[in-house]
Amino acid sequence: MALKYTKLERNWVMYDVGNSALVLLNTAVVPIYFNAINTGAHPAELVAAWANAQTVASLVVALLMPILGSLADYAGNKIKFFTGFFFTGLILCLVEAIPMGALPFLVVYVLCTIGLNSSMTFYDAMLTDVTTDERMDAVSSSGFAWGYVGSTIPFIACIALIFGGPSILGLDTLTCTRLCFIITAAWWLAFTIPLLRTYKQRYGKERDEGADGVMRNIANTFKGLLDTMRSILHDRVLLVFMVAFFFYIDGVHTVISMATSYGAALGIDSTQLVLALLVTQFVAFPSAIIYGKLAGRVGTLRMIIVAVAAYVGIVLFAAFFLKSAVEFWILAVLVGMFQGGVQALSRSYFGRLIPKDRANEYYGFFDIFGRYASVMGTLLVSVVTSLTHDPSLGVLSIGILLVVGLVMLVKLSRMQEAHA
């Protein structure tokens, strides 16, 4: 039976439709644009530079989120932090449309990515406010699913502009690409407004008012962080899951963020890269929905294990067999089958393990594990690629992290079976 959304659930899902447009643009088009304005660089240098940019953005978010997340857990604060980071990312997305050199563009891109990813951390934490534990897998999966398919609408418009603009409008390709940032920002804004208007924080810590109250709130924030750390360390199920997540999400995020840059370094035509990643979005839509339904039947943890095992195969395929556009298309389909499921179910599985009134605080630590994993993965790709001048070895190096995550998930599954 199809899930019937409440108004708030629907508006929450729509934010995924909005932000996913920028995520897709960043994945498929921006690395190619960066390569185009960074003329004369060696392909390995471009991969390393792009990996470094991802690393810096992830590191900043990982450092900020636990503290800001704890402050956001006070009643009424979550929407304020979400709004602030959303508009930061939105404005910087528009700034990216301004002609500039490769280094200034990379700096603006990093700051825009920090705004985007930070808003998504608060958005993830909203899940505990907008739905129930029983509906969490399905709603979370629907967010990713509709995000994938919805993001293709502005993306197709952007691709049509990039390829058709020079002949129809008389604009050069770089100018057409810059206009894509404006199109994407408008789409992101349109699908965020409903959530901004309707979201209400159901769970939150009570805060003290007045000047003295503000100081107590800040002091309690740091005390709360220590309490949360202790709670995580004493909760074996939560701790093992977070350690597993730290390792396996590394592979997921790195494959997503580096796919286009890696394909370009192998000499695959940019048109083939973009179209293949567009197919990824369409494959991901039904796959994420199916994952949410299967989680209700066979268990969320089991479906996460299946997805991580598949990603081990994906990384091996990319390192040893990816040489041409055909193999890249195969990779794109495989990624589409599993990326939405593993991200959505990880988000919802974690949401059921944590106290609802401290969701942002816990999701801040969740983001630490996710973002530091991304730092480690992209940094590993950057270092190995720079040392060997072989991007394939850089991709292969993250396979170990996926295997470690898979082993930890299996351990968690056995722990739960023992307590059943």
C-alpha positions as CSV (number, residue, x, y, z in Angstrom):
1,M,0.0,0.0,0.0
2,A,1.4,3.4,-1.0
3,L,2.4,5.7,1.9
4,K,0.0,8.6,2.3
5,Y,2.0,11.7,3.4
6,T,0.9,14.2,6.0
7,K,1.4,17.8,4.9
8,L,4.5,18.2,7.0
9,E,6.0,14.9,5.7
10,R,5.4,16.0,2.1
11,N,7.0,19.4,2.7
12,W,10.0,17.7,4.4
13,V,10.4,15.3,1.4
14,M,10.2,18.3,-1.0
15,Y,13.4,19.8,0.5
16,D,15.2,16.7,-0.8
17,V,13.8,17.5,-4.2
18,G,15.2,21.0,-3.9
19,N,18.7,20.4,-2.5
20,S,19.3,17.3,-4.6
21,A,19.3,19.5,-7.7
22,L,22.5,21.2,-6.4
23,V,23.9,17.9,-5.3
24,L,23.4,16.5,-8.8
25,L,24.9,19.7,-10.4
26,N,27.9,19.5,-8.1
27,T,28.4,15.8,-8.9
28,A,27.9,15.8,-12.7
29,V,28.7,19.3,-14.0
30,V,30.8,21.3,-11.6
31,P,33.9,19.0,-11.7
32,I,33.8,19.3,-15.5
33,Y,33.4,23.1,-15.3
34,F,36.3,23.3,-12.8
35,N,38.5,21.3,-15.1
36,A,37.5,23.6,-18.0
37,I,38.6,26.8,-16.1
38,N,41.7,25.1,-14.7
39,T,43.5,24.9,-18.0
40,G,46.9,23.2,-18.3
41,A,46.7,21.0,-15.2
42,H,47.5,17.3,-15.2
43,P,44.4,15.0,-14.9
44,A,45.8,13.6,-11.6
45,E,46.2,17.2,-10.3
46,L,42.6,17.9,-11.1
47,V,41.4,14.8,-9.3
48,A,43.6,15.7,-6.3
49,A,42.4,19.3,-6.2
50,W,38.8,18.3,-6.4
51,A,39.3,15.7,-3.6
52,N,41.0,18.3,-1.4
53,A,38.0,20.7,-1.9
54,Q,35.6,17.9,-0.8
55,T,37.9,17.2,2.2
56,V,37.9,20.8,3.4
57,A,34.1,21.2,3.1
58,S,33.5,17.9,4.9
59,L,36.0,18.7,7.7
60,V,34.4,22.1,8.4
61,V,30.9,20.7,8.6
62,A,32.1,17.9,10.9
63,L,33.7,20.3,13.3
64,L,30.7,22.7,13.4
65,M,27.7,20.4,13.6
66,P,28.0,18.9,17.1
67,I,28.2,22.3,18.7
68,L,25.6,24.0,16.5
69,G,23.4,20.9,16.6
70,S,23.4,20.9,20.4
71,L,22.3,24.6,20.4
72,A,19.7,23.8,17.8
73,D,18.1,21.2,20.1
74,Y,16.7,24.1,22.2
75,A,13.0,24.6,21.4
76,G,12.6,26.7,18.3
77,N,16.2,26.8,17.3
78,K,16.3,24.1,14.7
79,I,14.5,26.0,12.0
80,K,16.7,29.1,12.7
81,F,20.0,27.2,12.1
82,F,18.5,25.4,9.1
83,T,17.3,28.6,7.5
84,G,20.7,30.3,8.1
85,F,22.7,27.6,6.4
86,F,20.2,27.2,3.6
87,F,20.4,30.9,2.6
88,T,24.2,30.8,2.9
89,G,24.4,28.0,0.5
90,L,21.8,29.5,-1.8
91,I,23.5,32.9,-2.1
92,L,26.9,31.3,-2.7
93,C,25.3,29.1,-5.4
94,L,24.4,32.3,-7.1
95,V,27.9,33.7,-6.6
96,E,29.3,30.7,-8.5
97,A,27.6,32.0,-11.6
98,I,30.0,35.0,-11.6
99,P,33.0,34.5,-13.9
100,M,36.2,33.9,-11.8
101,G,39.4,31.9,-11.8
102,A,39.8,28.3,-10.8
103,L,41.1,29.0,-7.2
104,P,38.4,31.6,-6.3
105,F,35.7,29.4,-7.8
106,L,37.0,26.4,-5.7
107,V,36.8,28.6,-2.5
108,V,33.2,29.7,-3.3
109,Y,32.3,26.1,-4.1
110,V,33.7,24.9,-0.7
111,L,31.7,27.6,1.2
112,C,28.5,26.8,-0.8
113,T,29.0,23.1,0.0
114,I,29.4,23.9,3.7
115,G,26.0,25.7,3.6
116,L,24.3,22.9,1.7
117,N,25.6,20.1,3.8
118,S,25.0,21.9,7.1
119,S,21.4,22.6,6.2
120,M,21.0,18.9,5.4
121,T,22.3,18.0,8.8
122,F,19.5,20.0,10.5
123,Y,17.1,18.7,7.8
124,D,18.0,15.1,8.8
125,A,17.3,15.9,12.4
126,M,13.9,17.2,11.5
127,L,12.9,13.7,10.6
128,T,12.1,12.9,14.2
129,D,9.7,15.9,14.3
130,V,7.9,15.3,11.1
131,T,7.0,11.6,11.3
132,T,6.8,8.6,13.7
133,D,9.2,5.7,14.2
134,E,7.0,3.3,12.3
135,R,6.9,5.6,9.2
136,M,10.5,6.7,9.4
137,D,12.1,4.2,7.0
138,A,9.4,4.9,4.4
139,V,9.5,8.7,4.7
140,S,13.3,8.9,4.8
141,S,13.5,6.6,1.7
142,S,10.8,8.8,-0.1
143,G,12.9,11.9,0.6
144,F,15.9,10.4,-1.2
145,A,13.7,8.8,-4.0
146,W,11.8,12.0,-4.9
147,G,15.0,13.9,-4.5
148,Y,16.7,11.8,-7.2
149,V,13.9,12.0,-9.7
150,G,12.9,15.6,-9.0
151,S,16.4,16.9,-9.3
152,T,16.5,15.7,-12.9
153,I,14.0,18.4,-14.0
154,P,16.3,21.4,-13.5
155,F,19.3,19.2,-14.4
156,I,17.8,18.4,-17.8
157,A,17.2,22.1,-18.3
158,C,20.8,22.8,-17.5
159,I,22.1,20.1,-19.8
160,A,19.9,21.4,-22.6
161,L,21.3,24.9,-22.0
162,I,24.9,23.8,-21.9
163,F,24.6,21.8,-25.2
164,G,22.1,23.9,-27.0
165,G,22.9,27.4,-25.7
166,P,25.9,28.0,-28.0
167,S,24.0,27.3,-31.2
168,I,20.5,28.6,-30.2
169,L,21.4,31.6,-27.9
170,G,24.9,32.4,-29.2
171,L,26.4,32.0,-25.7
172,D,29.6,30.1,-25.1
173,T,29.5,26.9,-23.1
174,L,31.1,28.3,-20.0
175,T,28.5,31.1,-19.8
176,C,25.7,28.6,-20.3
177,T,27.2,26.5,-17.4
178,R,27.2,29.6,-15.2
179,L,23.5,30.1,-15.9
180,C,22.9,26.6,-14.5
181,F,23.8,27.8,-11.0
182,I,21.0,30.4,-11.2
183,I,18.5,27.8,-12.5
184,T,19.5,25.4,-9.7
185,A,19.3,28.0,-7.0
186,A,15.8,29.0,-8.1
187,W,14.7,25.4,-7.9
188,W,16.3,24.9,-4.5
189,L,14.5,27.9,-3.1
190,A,11.1,27.0,-4.6
191,F,11.1,23.5,-2.9
192,T,12.4,24.9,0.4
193,I,9.7,27.5,1.1
194,P,6.9,25.0,2.0
195,L,9.1,23.5,4.7
196,L,10.1,26.9,6.1
197,R,6.4,27.8,6.3
198,T,5.1,24.7,8.0
199,Y,7.9,23.1,10.1
200,K,7.4,23.0,13.8
201,Q,9.9,21.6,16.3
202,R,8.1,18.9,18.4
203,Y,11.0,17.8,20.4
204,G,13.5,20.0,22.1
205,K,15.2,21.0,25.3
206,E,13.8,23.9,27.3
207,R,16.0,27.0,27.3
208,D,16.6,29.7,29.9
209,E,15.7,33.2,28.8
210,G,17.5,36.5,29.4
211,A,21.3,37.3,29.3
212,D,22.1,34.9,32.1
213,G,20.0,32.3,30.5
214,V,21.9,32.6,27.2
215,M,25.2,31.9,29.1
216,R,23.6,28.9,30.9
217,N,22.4,27.6,27.5
218,I,25.8,27.8,26.0
219,A,27.4,26.1,29.1
220,N,24.7,23.4,29.0
221,T,25.4,22.9,25.3
222,F,29.0,21.8,26.0
223,K,27.9,19.8,29.0
224,G,25.3,18.2,26.8
225,L,27.9,17.3,24.2
226,L,29.9,15.4,26.9
227,D,26.8,13.7,28.1
228,T,25.9,12.6,24.6
229,M,29.4,11.3,24.0
230,R,29.2,9.3,27.2
231,S,25.7,8.0,26.2
232,I,27.0,6.9,22.8
233,L,30.0,5.1,24.4
234,H,27.8,3.3,26.8
235,D,25.2,2.2,24.2
236,R,26.9,-0.7,22.5
237,V,24.4,-1.0,19.7
238,L,24.5,2.7,18.9
239,L,28.3,2.8,19.1
240,V,28.9,-0.2,16.9
241,F,26.5,1.2,14.3
242,M,28.2,4.6,14.3
243,V,31.7,3.1,13.9
244,A,30.3,0.9,11.0
245,F,28.7,4.0,9.5
246,F,31.9,5.9,9.8
247,F,33.6,3.4,7.5
248,Y,31.0,2.4,5.0
249,I,29.6,5.8,4.3
250,D,33.1,6.8,3.3
251,G,32.9,4.6,0.3
252,V,29.4,5.9,-0.6
253,H,30.2,9.6,-0.3
254,T,33.5,9.2,-2.1
255,V,32.1,7.3,-5.0
256,I,29.3,9.9,-5.4
257,S,31.6,13.0,-5.1
258,M,34.5,11.7,-7.2
259,A,32.7,9.8,-10.0
260,T,32.7,12.5,-12.6
261,S,36.2,13.7,-11.8
262,Y,37.5,10.1,-12.0
263,G,35.7,9.4,-15.3
264,A,37.1,12.6,-16.8
265,A,40.6,11.7,-15.7
266,L,40.2,8.4,-17.6
267,G,39.4,10.3,-20.7
268,I,35.7,9.5,-20.9
269,D,33.7,12.1,-22.9
270,S,32.0,14.7,-20.6
271,T,28.6,14.2,-22.4
272,Q,28.7,10.5,-21.6
273,L,29.6,11.2,-18.0
274,V,26.7,13.7,-17.6
275,L,24.1,11.5,-19.3
276,A,25.2,8.4,-17.3
277,L,24.8,10.2,-14.0
278,L,21.4,11.4,-15.2
279,V,20.4,7.7,-15.6
280,T,21.7,7.2,-12.0
281,Q,19.0,9.5,-10.7
282,F,16.2,7.7,-12.6
283,V,17.4,4.3,-11.3
284,A,17.8,5.6,-7.8
285,F,14.1,6.7,-7.6
286,P,12.4,3.3,-7.6
287,S,15.4,1.7,-5.9
288,A,15.1,4.0,-2.8
289,I,11.4,3.3,-2.6
290,I,11.9,-0.4,-2.9
291,Y,14.6,-0.3,-0.2
292,G,12.2,1.5,2.2
293,K,9.5,-1.2,1.6
294,L,12.0,-4.1,1.9
295,A,13.3,-2.7,5.2
296,G,9.8,-3.0,6.6
297,R,9.7,-6.7,5.6
298,V,13.2,-8.1,6.2
299,G,14.7,-5.4,8.5
300,T,16.5,-2.1,8.1
301,L,19.9,-3.4,9.2
302,R,19.8,-6.3,6.8
303,M,19.1,-4.0,3.9
304,I,22.0,-1.7,4.9
305,I,24.3,-4.7,4.9
306,V,23.2,-5.7,1.4
307,A,23.8,-2.1,0.1
308,V,27.3,-1.9,1.7
309,A,28.3,-5.3,0.2
310,A,27.1,-4.1,-3.2
311,Y,29.3,-1.0,-2.8
312,V,32.4,-3.2,-2.2
313,G,31.7,-4.7,-5.6
314,I,31.1,-1.3,-7.1
315,V,34.5,0.0,-6.0
316,L,36.3,-3.1,-7.3
317,F,34.5,-2.7,-10.6
318,A,35.5,1.0,-10.8
319,A,39.1,0.2,-10.0
320,F,39.7,-2.8,-12.3
321,F,37.1,-2.6,-15.1
322,L,36.2,1.0,-15.6
323,K,38.0,2.1,-18.8
324,S,35.3,3.4,-21.2
325,A,32.0,5.1,-21.4
326,V,30.2,1.7,-21.4
327,E,31.7,0.7,-18.1
328,F,30.9,4.1,-16.7
329,W,27.2,3.6,-17.6
330,I,27.2,0.3,-15.9
331,L,28.8,1.9,-12.8
332,A,26.1,4.7,-12.9
333,V,23.3,2.1,-12.9
334,L,24.9,0.1,-10.0
335,V,25.4,3.3,-7.9
336,G,21.8,4.3,-8.6
337,M,20.5,0.9,-7.3
338,F,22.1,1.2,-3.9
339,Q,23.1,4.8,-3.0
340,G,19.7,6.1,-2.0
341,G,18.8,3.0,0.0
342,V,21.9,3.0,2.1
343,Q,21.7,6.7,2.8
344,A,18.0,6.7,3.6
345,L,18.0,3.6,5.8
346,S,21.1,4.8,7.7
347,R,19.4,8.1,8.5
348,S,16.2,6.4,9.7
349,Y,17.9,3.5,11.5
350,F,19.9,6.1,13.5
351,G,16.8,8.2,14.2
352,R,15.1,5.2,15.9
353,L,18.1,4.7,18.2
354,I,18.4,8.2,19.6
355,P,16.4,10.3,22.1
356,K,14.0,12.6,20.1
357,D,14.5,15.7,22.2
358,R,18.3,15.7,21.5
359,A,18.0,14.7,17.8
360,N,20.2,17.6,16.5
361,E,22.9,16.9,19.1
362,Y,23.0,13.2,18.1
363,Y,22.7,13.9,14.4
364,G,25.7,16.3,14.9
365,F,27.8,13.3,16.0
366,F,26.2,11.3,13.2
367,D,27.5,14.0,10.9
368,I,30.9,13.9,12.5
369,F,31.2,10.2,11.7
370,G,29.8,10.7,8.2
371,R,31.8,13.8,7.4
372,Y,35.1,12.6,8.8
373,A,34.6,9.4,6.8
374,S,34.2,11.6,3.8
375,V,37.4,13.5,4.8
376,M,39.3,10.3,5.1
377,G,38.0,8.9,1.8
378,T,38.6,11.9,-0.4
379,L,42.0,12.5,1.3
380,L,42.9,8.9,0.7
381,V,42.0,9.2,-2.9
382,S,43.9,12.5,-3.2
383,V,47.1,11.1,-1.5
384,V,47.2,7.8,-3.4
385,T,46.4,9.4,-6.7
386,S,49.1,12.1,-6.2
387,L,51.7,9.5,-5.2
388,T,51.0,7.0,-7.9
389,H,49.6,9.2,-10.6
390,D,47.0,6.5,-11.1
391,P,43.4,7.4,-10.2
392,S,42.4,3.8,-10.3
393,L,44.6,3.0,-7.3
394,G,43.1,6.0,-5.5
395,V,39.6,4.5,-6.0
396,L,40.7,1.0,-5.0
397,S,42.2,2.3,-1.7
398,I,38.7,3.1,-0.2
399,G,37.7,-0.6,-0.6
400,I,39.3,-1.5,2.7
401,L,37.1,1.1,4.5
402,L,34.0,-0.4,3.0
403,V,35.0,-3.9,4.1
404,V,35.6,-2.7,7.6
405,G,32.2,-1.1,7.7
406,L,30.6,-4.3,6.4
407,V,32.3,-6.4,9.1
408,M,31.1,-4.1,11.8
409,L,27.5,-4.2,10.4
410,V,27.6,-8.0,10.5
411,K,28.8,-7.8,14.1
412,L,25.9,-5.5,15.0
413,S,23.5,-7.9,13.4
414,R,24.8,-10.8,15.5
415,M,24.5,-8.6,18.6
416,Q,20.9,-7.9,17.9
417,E,20.1,-11.5,17.2
418,A,21.7,-12.5,20.5
419,H,19.4,-10.1,22.4
420,A,16.3,-11.0,20.4
